[in-house]
């Protein structure tokens, strides 16, 4: 189901609704080094499209995968620059 990534940090935004998962993800990504992967755990179903849209429109990040695991949405974002 999910590819294995070398996760550098996990961000737990469960219980937060839009726009907080994206805001917190951006803040966490800023603290990572190039090539590191952030795992984001969210319960807001809107985070699937929100984080996809944010990553698509943001230079220096790549959304590697999104997984729905029960009521938790897992997002894997790599800092590419």
C-alpha positions as CSV (number, residue, x, y, z in Angstrom):
1,X,0.0,0.0,0.0
2,X,2.6,2.5,1.1
3,X,6.2,2.8,-0.2
4,X,8.8,3.1,2.5
5,X,10.4,6.4,2.8
6,X,13.3,7.5,5.0
7,X,11.2,9.7,7.2
8,X,13.1,12.6,8.8
9,X,10.3,14.0,10.8
10,X,6.6,13.3,11.6
11,X,4.1,16.1,11.9
12,X,0.9,15.3,13.7
13,X,-1.9,17.7,12.7
14,X,-4.7,15.3,13.6
15,X,-7.8,17.2,14.7
16,X,-6.7,20.4,12.8
17,X,-8.8,21.6,9.9
18,X,-8.0,23.7,6.9
19,X,-5.8,25.6,6.5
20,X,-3.7,24.4,9.5
21,X,-2.4,21.2,8.0
22,X,-0.9,23.1,5.1
23,X,0.4,26.0,7.4
24,X,2.0,23.5,9.8
25,X,3.5,21.4,6.9
26,X,5.1,24.5,5.4
27,X,6.6,25.5,8.8
28,X,8.0,22.0,9.3
29,X,9.4,21.7,5.7
30,X,11.2,25.0,6.2
31,X,13.2,23.3,9.1
32,X,14.3,20.3,7.0
33,X,17.4,19.9,4.9
34,X,17.2,19.2,1.2
35,X,16.3,15.5,0.5
36,X,14.6,15.0,3.9
37,X,11.1,13.6,4.0
38,X,8.3,14.8,6.2
39,X,5.4,12.5,7.2
40,X,2.2,14.4,7.9
41,X,-0.6,12.8,9.8
42,X,-4.0,14.4,9.5
43,X,-7.7,13.6,10.1
44,X,-9.1,16.3,7.8
45,X,-10.2,14.7,4.6
46,X,-9.6,18.0,2.8
47,X,-5.9,17.7,3.6
48,X,-5.6,15.3,0.6
49,X,-6.4,18.0,-1.9
50,X,-5.1,20.9,0.1
51,X,-1.6,19.4,0.5
52,X,-1.5,18.2,-3.1
53,X,-2.4,21.7,-4.3
54,X,0.1,23.3,-2.0
55,X,3.0,20.9,-3.1
56,X,2.1,21.4,-6.8
57,X,2.3,25.1,-6.5
58,X,5.3,25.3,-4.2
59,X,8.9,25.2,-5.5
60,X,11.3,23.1,-3.5
61,X,8.8,20.4,-2.3
62,X,7.5,17.2,-3.8
63,X,4.5,15.3,-2.6
64,X,5.7,11.7,-2.8
65,X,2.6,9.8,-1.7
66,X,-0.7,10.2,0.1
67,X,-2.3,7.2,2.0
68,X,-5.7,6.9,3.6
69,X,-5.3,4.7,6.7
70,X,-8.7,4.4,8.4
71,X,-9.5,7.9,9.6
72,X,-5.9,9.1,9.3
73,X,-4.5,10.6,6.1
74,X,-0.8,10.2,5.7
75,X,1.2,12.5,3.4
76,X,4.8,12.2,2.5
77,X,6.5,15.4,1.4
78,X,10.1,15.7,0.4
79,X,12.1,18.9,0.5
80,X,13.8,19.1,-2.9
81,X,15.6,22.4,-2.7
